[in-house]
Amino acid sequence: MTLSNVAVSQWHRIHRLEGPDTECERLQDLGFTPGEPVAVVRSTPLGDPLVVVVRGTQLALRKREASWIVVE
């Protein structure tokens, strides 16, 4: 399952990143690393962007970017 498909306010653990190398490196720099807990806390009516919490920080991600984050 990817972060773009999870329900709001449910915590998951990042399993791996699957996407373009440069974009995945950027996500890792922001704290999206394997084993880290992550949750979607807000979604706009059209679903883009998503507001997620990782490492205690709220970040906005495009749904396309969230689809590169595989969670357990």
PQR file with spaces between the fields and no chain letter, atoms N, CA, C, O and H, PARSE charges and radii, in Angstrom:
ATOM       1  N    MET     1       0.848   -1.163    0.000 -0.4000 1.5000
ATOM       2  CA   MET     1       0.000    0.000    0.000 -0.0000 2.0000
ATOM       3  C    MET     1       0.902    1.237    0.000  0.5500 1.7000
ATOM       4  O    MET     1       1.980    1.230    0.593 -0.5500 1.4000
ATOM       5  N    THR     2       0.453    2.282   -0.662 -0.4000 1.5000
ATOM       6  CA   THR     2       1.240    3.512   -0.703 -0.0000 2.0000
ATOM       7  C    THR     2       0.593    4.581    0.168  0.5500 1.7000
ATOM       8  O    THR     2      -0.589    4.495    0.503 -0.5500 1.4000
ATOM       9  H    THR     2      -0.424    2.288   -1.144  0.4000 1.0000
ATOM      10  N    LEU     3       1.373    5.576    0.524 -0.4000 1.5000
ATOM      11  CA   LEU     3       0.885    6.644    1.393 -0.0000 2.0000
ATOM      12  C    LEU     3      -0.271    7.413    0.747  0.5500 1.7000
ATOM      13  O    LEU     3      -1.096    7.992    1.454 -0.5500 1.4000
ATOM      14  H    LEU     3       2.332    5.645    0.251  0.4000 1.0000
ATOM      15  N    SER     4      -0.335    7.425   -0.562 -0.4000 1.5000
ATOM      16  CA   SER     4      -1.412    8.138   -1.241 -0.0000 2.0000
ATOM      17  C    SER     4      -2.759    7.438   -1.091  0.5500 1.7000
ATOM      18  O    SER     4      -3.795    8.033   -1.390 -0.5500 1.4000
ATOM      19  H    SER     4       0.335    6.955   -1.136  0.4000 1.0000
ATOM      20  N    ASN     5      -2.766    6.181   -0.632 -0.4000 1.5000
ATOM      21  CA   ASN     5      -4.001    5.402   -0.519 -0.0000 2.0000
ATOM      22  C    ASN     5      -4.453    5.137    0.907  0.5500 1.7000
ATOM      23  O    ASN     5      -5.458    4.453    1.099 -0.5500 1.4000
ATOM      24  H    ASN     5      -1.925    5.698   -0.389  0.4000 1.0000
ATOM      25  N    VAL     6      -3.759    5.647    1.915 -0.4000 1.5000
ATOM      26  CA   VAL     6      -4.122    5.347    3.300 -0.0000 2.0000
ATOM      27  C    VAL     6      -5.216    6.293    3.792  0.5500 1.7000
ATOM      28  O    VAL     6      -5.419    7.376    3.244 -0.5500 1.4000
ATOM      29  H    VAL     6      -2.942    6.203    1.760  0.4000 1.0000
ATOM      30  N    ALA     7      -5.910    5.858    4.835 -0.4000 1.5000
ATOM      31  CA   ALA     7      -6.952    6.677    5.435 -0.0000 2.0000
ATOM      32  C    ALA     7      -6.316    7.787    6.286  0.5500 1.7000
ATOM      33  O    ALA     7      -5.212    7.633    6.808 -0.5500 1.4000
ATOM      34  H    ALA     7      -5.745    4.978    5.281  0.4000 1.0000
ATOM      35  N    VAL     8      -7.026    8.886    6.408 -0.4000 1.5000
ATOM      36  CA   VAL     8      -6.552   10.012    7.204 -0.0000 2.0000
ATOM      37  C    VAL     8      -6.498    9.610    8.683  0.5500 1.7000
ATOM      38  O    VAL     8      -7.378    8.905    9.175 -0.5500 1.4000
ATOM      39  H    VAL     8      -7.922    9.011    5.983  0.4000 1.0000
ATOM      40  N    SER     9      -5.468   10.064    9.374 -0.4000 1.5000
ATOM      41  CA   SER     9      -5.257    9.883   10.816 -0.0000 2.0000
ATOM      42  C    SER     9      -4.867    8.473   11.226  0.5500 1.7000
ATOM      43  O    SER     9      -4.916    8.157   12.415 -0.5500 1.4000
ATOM      44  H    SER     9      -4.753   10.637    8.974  0.4000 1.0000
ATOM      45  N    GLN    10      -4.485    7.621   10.301 -0.4000 1.5000
ATOM      46  CA   GLN    10      -3.993    6.292   10.650 -0.0000 2.0000
ATOM      47  C    GLN    10      -2.478    6.260   10.459  0.5500 1.7000
ATOM      48  O    GLN    10      -1.953    6.653    9.417 -0.5500 1.4000
ATOM      49  H    GLN    10      -4.444    7.877    9.335  0.4000 1.0000
ATOM      50  N    TRP    11      -1.793    5.780   11.495 -0.4000 1.5000
ATOM      51  CA   TRP    11      -0.336    5.721   11.437 -0.0000 2.0000
ATOM      52  C    TRP    11       0.117    4.453   10.730  0.5500 1.7000
ATOM      53  O    TRP    11      -0.468    3.384   10.903 -0.5500 1.4000
ATOM      54  H    TRP    11      -2.219    5.461   12.342  0.4000 1.0000
ATOM      55  N    HIS    12       1.152    4.590    9.944 -0.4000 1.5000
ATOM      56  CA   HIS    12       1.777    3.482    9.224 -0.0000 2.0000
ATOM      57  C    HIS    12       3.281    3.626    9.358  0.5500 1.7000
ATOM      58  O    HIS    12       3.783    4.669    9.776 -0.5500 1.4000
ATOM      59  H    HIS    12       1.627    5.458    9.803  0.4000 1.0000
ATOM      60  N    ARG    13       3.991    2.573    9.001 -0.4000 1.5000
ATOM      61  CA   ARG    13       5.454    2.607    9.018 -0.0000 2.0000
ATOM      62  C    ARG    13       5.945    2.555    7.571  0.5500 1.7000
ATOM      63  O    ARG    13       5.458    1.765    6.763 -0.5500 1.4000
ATOM      64  H    ARG    13       3.583    1.725    8.661  0.4000 1.0000
ATOM      65  N    ILE    14       6.909    3.405    7.263 -0.4000 1.5000
ATOM      66  CA   ILE    14       7.463    3.436    5.910 -0.0000 2.0000
ATOM      67  C    ILE    14       8.249    2.155    5.665  0.5500 1.7000
ATOM      68  O    ILE    14       9.126    1.787    6.447 -0.5500 1.4000
ATOM      69  H    ILE    14       7.306    4.047    7.919  0.4000 1.0000
ATOM      70  N    HIS    15       7.921    1.485    4.569 -0.4000 1.5000
ATOM      71  CA   HIS    15       8.616    0.246    4.206 -0.0000 2.0000
ATOM      72  C    HIS    15       9.769    0.537    3.239  0.5500 1.7000
ATOM      73  O    HIS    15      10.898    0.090    3.444 -0.5500 1.4000
ATOM      74  H    HIS    15       7.208    1.784    3.934  0.4000 1.0000
ATOM      75  N    ARG    16       9.462    1.292    2.190 -0.4000 1.5000
ATOM      76  CA   ARG    16      10.503    1.651    1.213 -0.0000 2.0000
ATOM      77  C    ARG    16       9.994    2.784    0.328  0.5500 1.7000
ATOM      78  O    ARG    16       8.810    3.122    0.355 -0.5500 1.4000
ATOM      79  H    ARG    16       8.545    1.655    2.024  0.4000 1.0000
ATOM      80  N    LEU    17      10.888    3.358   -0.447 -0.4000 1.5000
ATOM      81  CA   LEU    17      10.532    4.381   -1.422 -0.0000 2.0000
ATOM      82  C    LEU    17      10.728    3.795   -2.819  0.5500 1.7000
ATOM      83  O    LEU    17      11.748    3.171   -3.111 -0.5500 1.4000
ATOM      84  H    LEU    17      11.849    3.083   -0.469  0.4000 1.0000
ATOM      85  N    GLU    18       9.736    4.009   -3.668 -0.4000 1.5000
ATOM      86  CA   GLU    18       9.801    3.531   -5.056 -0.0000 2.0000
ATOM      87  C    GLU    18       9.438    4.678   -5.972  0.5500 1.7000
ATOM      88  O    GLU    18       8.280    5.089   -6.033 -0.5500 1.4000
ATOM      89  H    GLU    18       8.907    4.515   -3.431  0.4000 1.0000
ATOM      90  N    GLY    19      10.406    5.186   -6.673 -0.4000 1.5000
ATOM      91  CA   GLY    19      10.146    6.289   -7.586 -0.0000 2.0000
ATOM      92  C    GLY    19      11.446    6.763   -8.197  0.5500 1.7000
ATOM      93  O    GLY    19      12.482    6.112   -8.059 -0.5500 1.4000
ATOM      94  H    GLY    19      11.348    4.851   -6.623  0.4000 1.0000
ATOM      95  N    PRO    20      11.389    7.912   -8.880 -0.5600 1.5000
ATOM      96  CA   PRO    20      12.616    8.477   -9.471  0.2800 2.0000
ATOM      97  C    PRO    20      13.670    8.733   -8.390  0.5500 1.7000
ATOM      98  O    PRO    20      13.356    9.221   -7.304 -0.5500 1.4000
ATOM      99  N    ASP    21      14.908    8.400   -8.703 -0.4000 1.5000
ATOM     100  CA   ASP    21      15.990    8.490   -7.718 -0.0000 2.0000
ATOM     101  C    ASP    21      16.124    9.866   -7.080  0.5500 1.7000
ATOM     102  O    ASP    21      16.211    9.967   -5.856 -0.5500 1.4000
ATOM     103  H    ASP    21      15.163    8.004   -9.585  0.4000 1.0000
ATOM     104  N    THR    22      16.142   10.920   -7.878 -0.4000 1.5000
ATOM     105  CA   THR    22      16.361   12.257   -7.312 -0.0000 2.0000
ATOM     106  C    THR    22      15.212   12.664   -6.391  0.5500 1.7000
ATOM     107  O    THR    22      15.443   13.278   -5.349 -0.5500 1.4000
ATOM     108  H    THR    22      16.071   10.837   -8.872  0.4000 1.0000
ATOM     109  N    GLU    23      13.977   12.328   -6.765 -0.4000 1.5000
ATOM     110  CA   GLU    23      12.841   12.675   -5.926 -0.0000 2.0000
ATOM     111  C    GLU    23      12.824   11.848   -4.643  0.5500 1.7000
ATOM     112  O    GLU    23      12.482   12.369   -3.581 -0.5500 1.4000
ATOM     113  H    GLU    23      13.790   11.829   -7.611  0.4000 1.0000
ATOM     114  N    CYS    24      13.186   10.575   -4.724 -0.4000 1.5000
ATOM     115  CA   CYS    24      13.238    9.734   -3.528 -0.0000 2.0000
ATOM     116  C    CYS    24      14.353   10.196   -2.584  0.5500 1.7000
ATOM     117  O    CYS    24      14.197   10.130   -1.365 -0.5500 1.4000
ATOM     118  H    CYS    24      13.464   10.152   -5.587  0.4000 1.0000
ATOM     119  N    GLU    25      15.459   10.656   -3.132 -0.4000 1.5000
ATOM     120  CA   GLU    25      16.530   11.204   -2.293 -0.0000 2.0000
ATOM     121  C    GLU    25      16.042   12.448   -1.560  0.5500 1.7000
ATOM     122  O    GLU    25      16.371   12.646   -0.391 -0.5500 1.4000
ATOM     123  H    GLU    25      15.585   10.710   -4.123  0.4000 1.0000
ATOM     124  N    ARG    26      15.266   13.284   -2.232 -0.4000 1.5000
ATOM     125  CA   ARG    26      14.706   14.480   -1.610 -0.0000 2.0000
ATOM     126  C    ARG    26      13.760   14.090   -0.474  0.5500 1.7000
ATOM     127  O    ARG    26      13.796   14.691    0.600 -0.5500 1.4000
ATOM     128  H    ARG    26      14.998   13.123   -3.183  0.4000 1.0000
ATOM     129  N    LEU    27      12.917   13.086   -0.709 -0.4000 1.5000
ATOM     130  CA   LEU    27      12.001   12.616    0.334 -0.0000 2.0000
ATOM     131  C    LEU    27      12.780   12.071    1.534  0.5500 1.7000
ATOM     132  O    LEU    27      12.400   12.308    2.680 -0.5500 1.4000
ATOM     133  H    LEU    27      12.888   12.597   -1.581  0.4000 1.0000
ATOM     134  N    GLN    28      13.849   11.355    1.276 -0.4000 1.5000
ATOM     135  CA   GLN    28      14.678   10.850    2.374 -0.0000 2.0000
ATOM     136  C    GLN    28      15.293   12.002    3.159  0.5500 1.7000
ATOM     137  O    GLN    28      15.363   11.945    4.386 -0.5500 1.4000
ATOM     138  H    GLN    28      14.157   11.162    0.345  0.4000 1.0000
ATOM     139  N    ASP    29      15.734   13.035    2.472 -0.4000 1.5000
ATOM     140  CA   ASP    29      16.288   14.211    3.149 -0.0000 2.0000
ATOM     141  C    ASP    29      15.253   14.882    4.041  0.5500 1.7000
ATOM     142  O    ASP    29      15.601   15.486    5.056 -0.5500 1.4000
ATOM     143  H    ASP    29      15.678   13.082    1.475  0.4000 1.0000
ATOM     144  N    LEU    30      13.971   14.775    3.663 -0.4000 1.5000
ATOM     145  CA   LEU    30      12.886   15.357    4.453 -0.0000 2.0000
ATOM     146  C    LEU    30      12.477   14.467    5.626  0.5500 1.7000
ATOM     147  O    LEU    30      11.670   14.878    6.460 -0.5500 1.4000
ATOM     148  H    LEU    30      13.688   14.284    2.839  0.4000 1.0000
ATOM     149  N    GLY    31      13.028   13.245    5.698 -0.4000 1.5000
ATOM     150  CA   GLY    31      12.735   12.364    6.827 -0.0000 2.0000
ATOM     151  C    GLY    31      11.917   11.136    6.496  0.5500 1.7000
ATOM     152  O    GLY    31      11.590   10.360    7.393 -0.5500 1.4000
ATOM     153  H    GLY    31      13.683   12.911    5.020  0.4000 1.0000
ATOM     154  N    PHE    32      11.581   10.939    5.243 -0.4000 1.5000
ATOM     155  CA   PHE    32      10.820    9.760    4.835 -0.0000 2.0000
ATOM     156  C    PHE    32      11.788    8.598    4.615  0.5500 1.7000
ATOM     157  O    PHE    32      12.178    8.304    3.485 -0.5500 1.4000
ATOM     158  H    PHE    32      11.846   11.570    4.515  0.4000 1.0000
ATOM     159  N    THR    33      12.165    7.946    5.710 -0.4000 1.5000
ATOM     160  CA   THR    33      13.120    6.853    5.648 -0.0000 2.0000
ATOM     161  C    THR    33      12.448    5.564    6.124  0.5500 1.7000
ATOM     162  O    THR    33      11.515    5.614    6.926 -0.5500 1.4000
ATOM     163  H    THR    33      11.848    8.185    6.628  0.4000 1.0000
ATOM     164  N    PRO    34      12.913    4.413    5.636 -0.5600 1.5000
ATOM     165  CA   PRO    34      12.321    3.135    6.048  0.2800 2.0000
ATOM     166  C    PRO    34      12.313    2.985    7.568  0.5500 1.7000
ATOM     167  O    PRO    34      13.283    3.307    8.254 -0.5500 1.4000
ATOM     168  N    GLY    35      11.175    2.481    8.071 -0.4000 1.5000
ATOM     169  CA   GLY    35      11.012    2.268    9.506 -0.0000 2.0000
ATOM     170  C    GLY    35      10.389    3.432   10.238  0.5500 1.7000
ATOM     171  O    GLY    35       9.982    3.281   11.390 -0.5500 1.4000
ATOM     172  H    GLY    35      10.387    2.220    7.513  0.4000 1.0000
ATOM     173  N    GLU    36      10.302    4.584    9.611 -0.4000 1.5000
ATOM     174  CA   GLU    36       9.777    5.792   10.263 -0.0000 2.0000
ATOM     175  C    GLU    36       8.243    5.796   10.247  0.5500 1.7000
ATOM     176  O    GLU    36       7.644    5.520    9.208 -0.5500 1.4000
ATOM     177  H    GLU    36      10.633    4.706    8.675  0.4000 1.0000
ATOM     178  N    PRO    37       7.595    6.107   11.390 -0.5600 1.5000
ATOM     179  CA   PRO    37       6.137    6.231   11.405  0.2800 2.0000
ATOM     180  C    PRO    37       5.691    7.460   10.612  0.5500 1.7000
ATOM     181  O    PRO    37       6.362    8.493   10.621 -0.5500 1.4000
ATOM     182  N    VAL    38       4.552    7.336    9.926 -0.4000 1.5000
ATOM     183  CA   VAL    38       4.041    8.423    9.099 -0.0000 2.0000
ATOM     184  C    VAL    38       2.519    8.341    9.092  0.5500 1.7000
ATOM     185  O    VAL    38       1.948    7.253    9.166 -0.5500 1.4000
ATOM     186  H    VAL    38       4.008    6.498    9.918  0.4000 1.0000
ATOM     187  N    ALA    39       1.871    9.490    9.005 -0.4000 1.5000
ATOM     188  CA   ALA    39       0.405    9.533    8.932 -0.0000 2.0000
ATOM     189  C    ALA    39      -0.029   10.681    8.036  0.5500 1.7000
ATOM     190  O    ALA    39       0.615   11.729    7.999 -0.5500 1.4000
ATOM     191  H    ALA    39       2.335   10.374    8.945  0.4000 1.0000
ATOM     192  N    VAL    40      -1.117   10.479    7.321 -0.4000 1.5000
ATOM     193  CA   VAL    40      -1.773   11.556    6.584 -0.0000 2.0000
ATOM     194  C    VAL    40      -2.728   12.219    7.572  0.5500 1.7000
ATOM     195  O    VAL    40      -3.599   11.551    8.130 -0.5500 1.4000
ATOM     196  H    VAL    40      -1.640    9.627    7.351  0.4000 1.0000
ATOM     197  N    VAL    41      -2.577   13.516    7.792 -0.4000 1.5000
ATOM     198  CA   VAL    41      -3.433   14.205    8.766 -0.0000 2.0000
ATOM     199  C    VAL    41      -4.502   15.065    8.121  0.5500 1.7000
ATOM     200  O    VAL    41      -5.484   15.425    8.771 -0.5500 1.4000
ATOM     201  H    VAL    41      -1.870   14.058    7.338  0.4000 1.0000
ATOM     202  N    ARG    42      -4.326   15.397    6.862 -0.4000 1.5000
ATOM     203  CA   ARG    42      -5.307   16.208    6.149 -0.0000 2.0000
ATOM     204  C    ARG    42      -5.236   15.928    4.669  0.5500 1.7000
ATOM     205  O    ARG    42      -4.175   15.646    4.112 -0.5500 1.4000
ATOM     206  H    ARG    42      -3.529   15.105    6.334  0.4000 1.0000
ATOM     207  N    SER    43      -6.403   16.014    4.043 -0.4000 1.5000
ATOM     208  CA   SER    43      -6.479   15.843    2.599 -0.0000 2.0000
ATOM     209  C    SER    43      -7.449   16.888    2.069  0.5500 1.7000
ATOM     210  O    SER    43      -8.500   17.124    2.666 -0.5500 1.4000
ATOM     211  H    SER    43      -7.265   16.243    4.495  0.4000 1.0000
ATOM     212  N    THR    44      -7.106   17.505    0.965 -0.4000 1.5000
ATOM     213  CA   THR    44      -8.006   18.486    0.355 -0.0000 2.0000
ATOM     214  C    THR    44      -9.139   17.747   -0.353  0.5500 1.7000
ATOM     215  O    THR    44      -9.023   16.546   -0.596 -0.5500 1.4000
ATOM     216  H    THR    44      -6.253   17.314    0.480  0.4000 1.0000
ATOM     217  N    PRO    45     -10.224   18.429   -0.689 -0.5600 1.5000
ATOM     218  CA   PRO    45     -11.350   17.754   -1.333  0.2800 2.0000
ATOM     219  C    PRO    45     -10.979   16.954   -2.585  0.5500 1.7000
ATOM     220  O    PRO    45     -11.566   15.901   -2.840 -0.5500 1.4000
ATOM     221  N    LEU    46     -10.033   17.432   -3.352 -0.4000 1.5000
ATOM     222  CA   LEU    46      -9.614   16.695   -4.551 -0.0000 2.0000
ATOM     223  C    LEU    46      -8.469   15.724   -4.266  0.5500 1.7000
ATOM     224  O    LEU    46      -8.038   14.991   -5.157 -0.5500 1.4000
ATOM     225  H    LEU    46      -9.556   18.286   -3.145  0.4000 1.0000
ATOM     226  N    GLY    47      -7.974   15.720   -3.022 -0.4000 1.5000
ATOM     227  CA   GLY    47      -6.931   14.780   -2.632 -0.0000 2.0000
ATOM     228  C    GLY    47      -5.515   15.197   -2.943  0.5500 1.7000
ATOM     229  O    GLY    47      -4.589   14.406   -2.763 -0.5500 1.4000
ATOM     230  H    GLY    47      -8.323   16.316   -2.299  0.4000 1.0000
ATOM     231  N    ASP    48      -5.320   16.413   -3.405 -0.4000 1.5000
ATOM     232  CA   ASP    48      -3.968   16.857   -3.751 -0.0000 2.0000
ATOM     233  C    ASP    48      -3.792   18.309   -3.371  0.5500 1.7000
ATOM     234  O    ASP    48      -4.499   19.140   -3.942 -0.5500 1.4000
ATOM     235  H    ASP    48      -6.072   17.056   -3.552  0.4000 1.0000
ATOM     236  N    PRO    49      -2.937   18.683   -2.483 -0.5600 1.5000
ATOM     237  CA   PRO    49      -1.920   17.878   -1.815  0.2800 2.0000
ATOM     238  C    PRO    49      -2.450   17.197   -0.551  0.5500 1.7000
ATOM     239  O    PRO    49      -3.568   17.450   -0.103 -0.5500 1.4000
ATOM     240  N    LEU    50      -1.607   16.327    0.006 -0.4000 1.5000
ATOM     241  CA   LEU    50      -1.872   15.677    1.286 -0.0000 2.0000
ATOM     242  C    LEU    50      -0.969   16.321    2.326  0.5500 1.7000
ATOM     243  O    LEU    50       0.172   16.674    2.027 -0.5500 1.4000
ATOM     244  H    LEU    50      -0.698   16.121   -0.358  0.4000 1.0000
ATOM     245  N    VAL    51      -1.469   16.474    3.539 -0.4000 1.5000
ATOM     246  CA   VAL    51      -0.633   16.946    4.637 -0.0000 2.0000
ATOM     247  C    VAL    51      -0.292   15.725    5.474  0.5500 1.7000
ATOM     248  O    VAL    51      -1.183   15.042    5.980 -0.5500 1.4000
ATOM     249  H    VAL    51      -2.396   16.187    3.781  0.4000 1.0000
ATOM     250  N    VAL    52       0.992   15.452    5.619 -0.4000 1.5000
ATOM     251  CA   VAL    52       1.456   14.269    6.348 -0.0000 2.0000
ATOM     252  C    VAL    52       2.341   14.686    7.510  0.5500 1.7000
ATOM     253  O    VAL    52       2.921   15.772    7.511 -0.5500 1.4000
ATOM     254  H    VAL    52       1.715   16.006    5.209  0.4000 1.0000
ATOM     255  N    VAL    53       2.434   13.800    8.504 -0.4000 1.5000
ATOM     256  CA   VAL    53       3.333   14.012    9.640 -0.0000 2.0000
ATOM     257  C    VAL    53       4.391   12.921    9.601  0.5500 1.7000
ATOM     258  O    VAL    53       4.076   11.733    9.530 -0.5500 1.4000
ATOM     259  H    VAL    53       1.962   12.919    8.503  0.4000 1.0000
ATOM     260  N    VAL    54       5.634   13.335    9.648 -0.4000 1.5000
ATOM     261  CA   VAL    54       6.761   12.412    9.748 -0.0000 2.0000
ATOM     262  C    VAL    54       7.813   13.089   10.623  0.5500 1.7000
ATOM     263  O    VAL    54       8.133   14.262   10.426 -0.5500 1.4000
ATOM     264  H    VAL    54       5.890   14.300    9.705  0.4000 1.0000
ATOM     265  N    ARG    55       8.344   12.348   11.584 -0.4000 1.5000
ATOM     266  CA   ARG    55       9.356   12.877   12.515 -0.0000 2.0000
ATOM     267  C    ARG    55       8.873   14.148   13.215  0.5500 1.7000
ATOM     268  O    ARG    55       9.665   15.055   13.473 -0.5500 1.4000
ATOM     269  H    ARG    55       8.084   11.396   11.744  0.4000 1.0000
ATOM     270  N    GLY    56       7.567   14.214   13.525 -0.4000 1.5000
ATOM     271  CA   GLY    56       7.008   15.347   14.254 -0.0000 2.0000
ATOM     272  C    GLY    56       6.798   16.604   13.429  0.5500 1.7000
ATOM     273  O    GLY    56       6.471   17.656   13.978 -0.5500 1.4000
ATOM     274  H    GLY    56       6.924   13.478   13.315  0.4000 1.0000
ATOM     275  N    THR    57       6.978   16.511   12.134 -0.4000 1.5000
ATOM     276  CA   THR    57       6.844   17.675   11.258 -0.0000 2.0000
ATOM     277  C    THR    57       5.720   17.446   10.254  0.5500 1.7000
ATOM     278  O    THR    57       5.601   16.364    9.678 -0.5500 1.4000
ATOM     279  H    THR    57       7.243   15.656   11.688  0.4000 1.0000
ATOM     280  N    GLN    58       4.891   18.478   10.049 -0.4000 1.5000
ATOM     281  CA   GLN    58       3.852   18.401    9.028 -0.0000 2.0000
ATOM     282  C    GLN    58       4.415   18.899    7.699  0.5500 1.7000
ATOM     283  O    GLN    58       5.026   19.964    7.622 -0.5500 1.4000
ATOM     284  H    GLN    58       4.987   19.356   10.517  0.4000 1.0000
ATOM     285  N    LEU    59       4.194   18.107    6.669 -0.4000 1.5000
ATOM     286  CA   LEU    59       4.660   18.451    5.330 -0.0000 2.0000
ATOM     287  C    LEU    59       3.538   18.236    4.332  0.5500 1.7000
ATOM     288  O    LEU    59       2.714   17.338    4.510 -0.5500 1.4000
ATOM     289  H    LEU    59       3.697   17.242    6.732  0.4000 1.0000
ATOM     290  N    ALA    60       3.495   19.042    3.290 -0.4000 1.5000
ATOM     291  CA   ALA    60       2.530   18.855    2.209 -0.0000 2.0000
ATOM     292  C    ALA    60       3.218   18.096    1.083  0.5500 1.7000
ATOM     293  O    ALA    60       4.311   18.457    0.645 -0.5500 1.4000
ATOM     294  H    ALA    60       4.164   19.770    3.145  0.4000 1.0000
ATOM     295  N    LEU    61       2.559   17.042    0.626 -0.4000 1.5000
ATOM     296  CA   LEU    61       3.077   16.247   -0.491 -0.0000 2.0000
ATOM     297  C    LEU    61       2.030   16.168   -1.584  0.5500 1.7000
ATOM     298  O    LEU    61       0.833   16.080   -1.311 -0.5500 1.4000
ATOM     299  H    LEU    61       1.672   16.749    0.981  0.4000 1.0000
ATOM     300  N    ARG    62       2.487   16.198   -2.805 -0.4000 1.5000
ATOM     301  CA   ARG    62       1.582   15.905   -3.909 -0.0000 2.0000
ATOM     302  C    ARG    62       1.226   14.428   -3.846  0.5500 1.7000
ATOM     303  O    ARG    62       2.005   13.610   -3.358 -0.5500 1.4000
ATOM     304  H    ARG    62       3.460   16.270   -3.027  0.4000 1.0000
ATOM     305  N    LYS    63       0.050   14.097   -4.342 -0.4000 1.5000
ATOM     306  CA   LYS    63      -0.377   12.697   -4.328 -0.0000 2.0000
ATOM     307  C    LYS    63       0.609   11.835   -5.113  0.5500 1.7000
ATOM     308  O    LYS    63       0.850   10.681   -4.757 -0.5500 1.4000
ATOM     309  H    LYS    63      -0.583   14.762   -4.739  0.4000 1.0000
ATOM     310  N    ARG    64       1.169   12.387   -6.168 -0.4000 1.5000
ATOM     311  CA   ARG    64       2.172   11.672   -6.973 -0.0000 2.0000
ATOM     312  C    ARG    64       3.388   11.310   -6.120  0.5500 1.7000
ATOM     313  O    ARG    64       3.903   10.195   -6.211 -0.5500 1.4000
ATOM     314  H    ARG    64       0.973   13.324   -6.457  0.4000 1.0000
ATOM     315  N    GLU    65       3.846   12.253   -5.292 -0.4000 1.5000
ATOM     316  CA   GLU    65       4.988   11.991   -4.412 -0.0000 2.0000
ATOM     317  C    GLU    65       4.627   10.965   -3.341  0.5500 1.7000
ATOM     318  O    GLU    65       5.426   10.082   -3.028 -0.5500 1.4000
ATOM     319  H    GLU    65       3.428   13.159   -5.218  0.4000 1.0000
ATOM     320  N    ALA    66       3.423   11.084   -2.780 -0.4000 1.5000
ATOM     321  CA   ALA    66       2.984   10.147   -1.751 -0.0000 2.0000
ATOM     322  C    ALA    66       2.879    8.726   -2.299  0.5500 1.7000
ATOM     323  O    ALA    66       3.028    7.759   -1.551 -0.5500 1.4000
ATOM     324  H    ALA    66       2.774   11.801   -3.034  0.4000 1.0000
ATOM     325  N    SER    67       2.625    8.594   -3.596 -0.4000 1.5000
ATOM     326  CA   SER    67       2.518    7.265   -4.194 -0.0000 2.0000
ATOM     327  C    SER    67       3.865    6.555   -4.289  0.5500 1.7000
ATOM     328  O    SER    67       3.904    5.350   -4.538 -0.5500 1.4000
ATOM     329  H    SER    67       2.504    9.379   -4.204  0.4000 1.0000
ATOM     330  N    TRP    68       4.964    7.270   -4.098 -0.4000 1.5000
ATOM     331  CA   TRP    68       6.294    6.659   -4.105 -0.0000 2.0000
ATOM     332  C    TRP    68       6.674    6.094   -2.743  0.5500 1.7000
ATOM     333  O    TRP    68       7.684    5.402   -2.618 -0.5500 1.4000
ATOM     334  H    TRP    68       4.933    8.249   -3.896  0.4000 1.0000
ATOM     335  N    ILE    69       5.864    6.387   -1.712 -0.4000 1.5000
ATOM     336  CA   ILE    69       6.169    5.950   -0.344 -0.0000 2.0000
ATOM     337  C    ILE    69       5.328    4.716   -0.031  0.5500 1.7000
ATOM     338  O    ILE    69       4.112    4.813    0.136 -0.5500 1.4000
ATOM     339  H    ILE    69       5.044    6.950   -1.813  0.4000 1.0000
ATOM     340  N    VAL    70       5.976    3.563    0.048 -0.4000 1.5000
ATOM     341  CA   VAL    70       5.288    2.310    0.344 -0.0000 2.0000
ATOM     342  C    VAL    70       5.291    2.132    1.854  0.5500 1.7000
ATOM     343  O    VAL    70       6.338    2.207    2.497 -0.5500 1.4000
ATOM     344  H    VAL    70       6.964    3.485   -0.088  0.4000 1.0000
ATOM     345  N    VAL    71       4.093    1.891    2.419 -0.4000 1.5000
ATOM     346  CA   VAL    71       3.953    1.753    3.871 -0.0000 2.0000
ATOM     347  C    VAL    71       3.437    0.372    4.224  0.5500 1.7000
ATOM     348  O    VAL    71       2.865   -0.330    3.391 -0.5500 1.4000
ATOM     349  H    VAL    71       3.243    1.830    1.896  0.4000 1.0000
ATOM     350  N    GLU    72       3.653   -0.006    5.489 -0.4000 1.5000
ATOM     351  CA   GLU    72       3.163   -1.295    6.011 -0.0000 2.0000
ATOM     352  C    GLU    72       1.873   -1.069    6.757  0.5500 1.7000
ATOM     353  O    GLU    72       1.287   -2.017    7.278 -0.5500 1.4000
ATOM     354  H    GLU    72       4.118    0.565    6.166  0.4000 1.0000
